[in-house]
């Protein structure tokens, strides 16, 4: 009896100690004391669609247009195939491209690069997500999956989404982002903010970091995470702006095989592609398309395309620095009265942006040396649209090349192994192996990350297309949160679960992010491991107790791991049980 009483007394002592000390825990200190670093999320094109009168109650989307692909698209595709098969090239162009131009009207700009139409993105800039979190449609549209991940983890009141018109000058958006950083600091009382950017949002964030954050030694920024950033451009857009148009039959096979998200459809698609390729049908069709492109390229650019895309600063920002001058010459050839000459204000803005773009890798390096915790995430192994000469063989996320989004990785062309395998060496010897030597069969040794500007802080994901981030995927969720909420500089060697080379499995719903084997998904579920560090400690008990006292709200698997009896309620009794298990006084039943 005395022994039982002593155990109960010790349990009570531990519980009281937990209550007394919980503000000192890792999560307790930040969440309970309100010291979460507010985070600004700058997303890509997908979350910045253009609307007419976007502040209206029910704004009309202008771009991308809502097309009836089951009827119109099929009709135009059949017209296109029939026309080029019969060699009726001008007639085919006339039948198709006026409609294409109609689809693109929503993005037209004036000669100086300002918007021609009164359109813009849905925006709640300056407001935390908590101001509109009950409007789930608006949150989905503005915050996207990455924004929702951050909002759930650090709280919607600490999460801000920076929306922008992706067509317009990134330098203007960078100035607006700088103003938002100052406002968020003032509104929250925080000394620093963190920034998470994705895709074209990486252009805006990188420009802000180069033009504004650097001015005060990056003192305003705690964490800077950039995902599949377009800050250094894209071969696809470089080719588009230099007229390097072509169709690659092998690229068509790879691109269509990348599309299905379930195994039966993928198998059928692969078999169909295999049959068509073996019979020569795809190559025959590609040759006909090439013949059409050679005959009609000038007509298409001069009559339909050039006048639209040569005035859009945001798309110009996707042109890499090393092809920028060539793109200017092609888009503004200045031959007689048939072509525009570039507007002085637009040229000044484009020149200034590309000088910033050239500095993007140095900006990352300088920011990290100044104390910013920098992380770069890049996808590889996905086929871009196979419609331009060089983009057909580049490895990336389907839009941005891995060599650009990783800020310097050396990559083999698609379906080729990295040449470094022959001599067993990577380009820069720094004591670590930065090659994807055993992550997958098809692309082994296809990436050497030693040439990245930050090789120790750059993560590469094989098989993940643009837009595949999914709020419901625990693997993706905790990887991003691990980076954006870090209290120290993360490296690719810090975690067994997040090495330099990760894999994406698109056939799971939601898509799974994993390392080596999908069996590791179970690591997120471990009874009592509330902070998900792999061990049961007093810190886990503190988090459960804080949730039961409504001081914090646990997220996802943390809640599930603390909910010992599965009743969807976390009580102080469960916190006490976790503490007793941590002290080895009992085991979970």
N, C-alpha and C positions, 0 to 999 in steps of 0.2 A: 504494500500500500504506500509505504514511504517512498519507494522507488518511483511509483507511478506519479505521486504528487510532485516529486522533484523534476520529472520529465515535463509535466504540465507547466510548472513554474518556469522552467528554462525556455519552453516554447513561448510563454507569455513575455518573458524578457526579450527574446529574439524579435517578437512582433513589435514590442514597444521600441526596440532599437531601430527596427525598420522604419517605423513612423517618424522617429526622431531624425533619422539620417536620410530619408528619401530625397530631399532636395539636393543631396550631394551626388546622386547617381548620374550616370552619363545622360540618359534621357530625362531623368527627373530634373536635373539642373536646367536643361534647355527648355523643356516643355512647361514645367511647373512655374518657373520664374519668368516665362515669357521671353526668353533670350534666343529664340529661334532666329536664325538669319533670314530675313525676308528674301524671297527669290523672285526674280523676273524671268519669265519664260518667253522666248522669242522663237516662234514656230515658222514653218515653211509655207509654201504656196497653198498647200491643202487647207490650212486653217485661216487663210486670208483671201477667201473668195470675194469677188467684187459685187456690190449691190447698188442699185439705184436708190438714192435717199436711204442710206443704211440705218439712220436713226428713227425711221418710221416704224409704226407698230408691226407691219407685215411687209418688209422691204422685198423688192423683186430682184432676184439674182440675175446679174448680167453676164458674169463669167466665172467659172466655165458654164456655158449654157446647158440647160437640161434638154438633151437631145433624145429623140426616140430612136435608139440604136437598133431596135428590132425591126423597124420599118425603113426609116430614112437612110440609116447607115448601110443597111444591107442593099438598098436600092442603088446608092451611089457606088458601093463596092462592085456590084454586078455591072454597072455602067462602065466603071473604070476598067475592069478585067476584060470586058467585051471590046472596049475601044482600043486598048493597047494590043490585044490579040489580033485585031484586024488592021493594025497600023494606022488607025485614024487618030493621030496624035493631037493636032490642034482642036479637033472636034471634042475629043475626050477632055482636054484642059478646059474648054469653054463650058462643057457640061458639068464639070465638077467644081472648079475653083471659085466661081462666083458664090457658090453656097459656102465654101470654106471661108471665104472672106466675110461672109455674113456671120459665121460663127465667131470670127475674130474681132468684129466691130466693137465689142465691149472693152477691148484693151487698147484701142487707138489713143495715141498721144499727139499733142501739138508738136510743131517743129522744134520747140525749145525743150521738149521732154516733159511738159506738164500734161495733165490729163485732158483729153478732148471732151470727154463726157463727164457729167456730174455723178461719178460713181466712187465707191470706196468700200473698205472692208467693214464688217461688223466690229465695233470697237468699244471696249470699256477701259481704255487706257486711263491710268490714274486711280482706278478703283481696284480693291482686292477682289478676288473671286468670291469671297463671302457676301459681297453686295448683290450677286446674281446667281449664287449657287443653287437656288431652288428652281431656276429656269434651266432644266437639264438640256434642252435643245440648244440654248445659247452657250452653255458650258461646253457641250460637245463641239459646237461650231468654232468657238474662240479658243478654248483651252486645249482641246484635243486630248489624246491619251497621255502624252507626256505631261501636259499641264495638270491633268487630273491626278496623275501619280504624285506630283509635288504637292498639290493642294491637300490630298488625303494625308500625306506623311507629315507635313509641317503645319497644316491648318490652312483653310481657305483664306483666313484673314491675313496670312503672311505671304500669300501667293498673288502675284500680279502678272497679267498677260499683256505683252506689248504687241498690239496689232498694227499693221502698216500696209500701205498700198505697194505691193511687190513690184509694180511697174516703174515706180518713180525712183528718183535719185537716192541711193543709199546714204549719201552724205547728209541729206535732209533728215532721213529717219534716224541716223546716228545722233544728230543734234537733239531730236525729240527723245530718244532713249536716254541721253545724258540728262535731260530735264526730268525724266521720270525717275532716274536713279536718285537725284537730289530730292525729289518729292517723297519718294518711298522712305528715304532716310529720315526726313523731317516728320512724316506721318507716324512712323513706327518707333522713332527714337533710336533706331539702330545706327551703329557706326559704319557698318558695311552691308552690302547686299551680295547675293550670289546671282549668277546669270547662267541659264540653260538655254542653248540655241540649237536649232535643227534646220537643215536644208538651207533654203534661201534666208532663213533667219540668221544663219551663220554669217551671211554677208553683212547684215545690219549690225550684229553684235561685234564682229571683227572690226568693222569700220569705227564703231564707238570706242572699242578698246584702243585702236591706233590713234584716233583723232582726239579723244577726250580723256579716257581713263589714264592714258600714259602721261597726260599733262601734270597730274599730281602724284606720279609714281604709283598708280594703280591702288591708291590708298582706300578707295571706295569699294573695292571688290574683294570678297573672301574666296568664293569658289567660282571657277569659270569652266563650264562643261559644254563642249560643242559636239554635236552628233551629226554625222554625214553632212558636214558643212560644205556649202558651195562658195566659201570665202575665196578660194583660189580658182574658181570657175569649173567648167565642164567641157570635155572634148566634144560632146554632142553639140553644145551651143557654139563652140569655136568653129566646128565644121559647118554648122548652119549659117553662121555669119561670114564664112569665107566661100560658100558655095560648093563645098566638098560633099556633094550629095551622091549617094550610091546605095545599092541594095545588096546585101550579102545573104545568099541562101542559107549558109551555115548559121548566120546570125538569126535568121527567121526561125530556124529549128530551135536554137537555144532560147530565143525569146518566148516562143509559144510553149516550150516545155517548162519555162519558169512560171507560167501563169496559173495552172490549176492548184487548188488548195486541198484537194482530196486525192487519195491514192488511185482509186479506179479511173477517175478522169485523167489523171496524170499518165497512167499506164496506156490509156487509149490514145492520148495525144502523142505520147512517145512512139507508139506503134504506127500511127498514121504518118507522123513525120518521117519515121524510118522507111516506110513503104514509098512515100513520095520521093524521098531523097534517093533511094535505091533505083527507082524507076526513072530518075532524071527529071521528074515533073517540076520539082522546085527549082532546079537549075534552069530549066527551060523557061519557066515563068520569070525568074530573076533576070535572065538575059533579055526578055521582052521589056521588062521594067527598065533595065539599064538603057536599052535603046530608046525608050520613051523619054527618060530623063535627059539623055544626051541631046535629043532633038528639041525638048521643050523647056529645059532648065532656064534659059535666058528669058523666055516668054513668061514663065511662071514667076520668076523673081521680079522682072520689070513691070509686069502687069498687075500682079496680085500680092506678092509677099513683101518685097523690099520696102514699099511705101508704108507698111505697117510696122515691121520689126526694127527699121532703122531709126525710129524715134522713141524707143522704149528703154530708158536708162537701166531699169531693173534687169531686163534681159541682156543688155550690153554687159552688165556686171557679171553675167555667167560666162562671158568670153574670157579665157585665160590670158594672162599678161603676155605670154610668148606668141600669141596669135592676134593680139589686139590691133597692131598696126596693119597687118594683112586684112583684117576684118574691116577696118576703116576704108581701105582702098577698094575693097569689093563692094561694100554697102553704099559708098559715095564715090563712084568712078568719075563723076564730073565730065561726062562725054556729051557735049552739046546741051540741048534743052530737054533731052529725054530723062535727065536725072536731076535730083535735088542736089544742092550743095548743103553741107551740114551747117546747122545753126551755130553761131559762135558760142552762145550760152550752153548749148548741149555739148559741144566739143570740149568746152572748159570743164564741165562736170564729168564727162567721161574720162578725160585725161587725169583729172584729180583723183577720181575713184581708182583708176588702174595703178596710179602711184601708191595708193593705199593698199590695193590688192597685193602688189609686189612685196609689201612689208609684212603681210599676214603671218608668215612663219616667225619672223623676228619678234613680232608683237607677242606671240605665245611664249617665246623664250624669255623675253624681257619681263613679262608679267609674272612668270613663275619665279624668276630671280628676285623680283620685288616682293615676293611673299604670297602671291595669289596661288591657290591650289588649282592647278590646271589639269583637265582630263580631255582627251580626244578619243572619240568613238567613230570608227569607220567601217562600212560594209564592203565586202568584195565577193567576187564570184558570180555576179548577176549581169546578164546581158542588157546593155542599153538598147534603145530603139535602133534596129539595124538599118538605118536609113542614111547614114553618112559614112564617109570613107574609113575614118580611124575609130570612131565610136563603136563600130561593129565588133571590134576585138578587145576593147578596153574592159577591165574588170572593175566593177563598182557596185553601186546600189540600184542600177538601172537608169540613173540620170547623171550622177556625179561619180567620176573616176575615184577609185580608192587612193590613187597616188596624190590626188588633190585633197580629198576629204580627210586624209590622214596627215596632211601637211608634209609629204615627202617620201612615203613608202615606195620602194621599188617593187613593181608588180610585173609578173609575166602576163602576156596576152591570154585571153580566155582559152581554156582547154590546153594550156601549155604549162609544163613544170618550170619552175624558176631555174635559170641557167646556173645559179650558184651551187646547185646540187652536184654538178660535175666535179668541182674541186673541193666540195665540202666546206666552203667558206662563205661567210656573209661579207658584205661590202665593208662595213666598219666593225672592227673588232673592239668591243668594249667590255669583254668579260662575260657577256650574256648572249644566249642564242635567241635572236629575234626573227627566226624563220618559222613558218607554219609547217614544220616538217612532218607532223603526223596527225593533223586535225581532220583530214578527209582524204579520200582516195583520189578524186579527180583533180584536186588543186594542191596537193602536197608540194611544198617548196615553191609555191607560186608567189609568195610575199616575203620580202625582206624588210622588216620594219626598222632595221638599224639606221636607215637613211632618213627616218622621220626627224622632224626638228626636236621632238620629245620622245625618243624611243622607249623610255622607261614609263611613260605616262600615256601611251597610245594603245587602245584596244581595237582589235580587228574582228569583225563578225562575218563568218562565211554564210552565204545563202540568204541574207536578209535584204529584201527589196525595200525601196523607199516607201514610207507610209505603213510599214508592217508593225510599228510599235503598238502594243495592245495593253490597255489599262488593266485588263483582267489577267494578264500573264504575270505570275509571281516572279518568274525568272527575270523578265524584263524590268518589272517594277523594282525589285530590290537591287538590281545592278545599277539602275539610274539613281536610286536613292542613296546607295552606297557611295556614289561619286559626288552627288550634288550637296549632300549634307555632311561631307567629310570634315573632321576637325584637324586633319593633317593631310599632307600631300599623299594621295594614293599612288601606288606604283603597280605595275603588272605582276609584281612578285609578292604583293601583300596577302593575297587570298588564293587558296587552292581553287575556289569556286570561280574566280574571275581572273584567269591568266590572260596573257596577251591575245591569244587566239581562241575565240569562242565560236560556237555553231548555232545556227538557227534552224529549227525544224518547222516548216510551214504547214505540215499536214496535221498538226495538232490545233485544237481550238480552245483557247487562243494559241498563237504560235509560241513555241517553246524556245527559250534561250538557254543553252546548256554548254557544259564543258565535258567533252569526251563521250559520256554516256548519259542517256536520258533518265537512267535510274536515279541520278542525283537529284531529281526534282523533289524527292521525298525529304531532302534535308530541311525544307522549309517547315515541315510538320514534325515537331518533337515536343511532347507534353512537358510543360513547365519551362521551356526555353523561350521566354517572352521576348528577350532582346535578340534572339536568333543568332547567338554567337557560338552555338554548338555545345554549351555547357549550362548546367543548372546552378545558378548562384543567387546570392542575396539581391543582386541587381534585378533579377527576374521577379522576385517577390515584391520589390519596391514598385516596379511598373504595374503589376497586377493590383497592388494596394492603391496606387494613385488612380488607376482607372475606376476601381470600386468606389473611391471617394469623389469621383467626377472632376478630378484635377487635370486629367488628360483623357484623350480618347485613343485607345489602341487601334492599330490598323491591321486589317486582314489576318494574316497568319499569326501575328502577335496575339490578337484576340483569341484565335482558335487554340493557340498553345497555352493560353492562360485559363481558358474555359475547361477546367479539368473534368467536369461531369457532363459537358455537352448540352447544358440547358440554355445557352446563349446569354447567360448572365455571369458576370465575374464578381465574386464576393470577397470580403476580407478573409473568410475562412479558406478560400482557395489560395489567396496570397500567403496565408499562414502555412498551408500544406506545402507550397513550393519552397518556402523558407526552411521547413523541417527536412524536406528532401535535400536541399542544398547543404544543410548541416548534418546530413546522413543520420537523421533521427528516425526516418521512415522511408518507405518506397511508395511510388505511385501504385495504386491498386489496378 
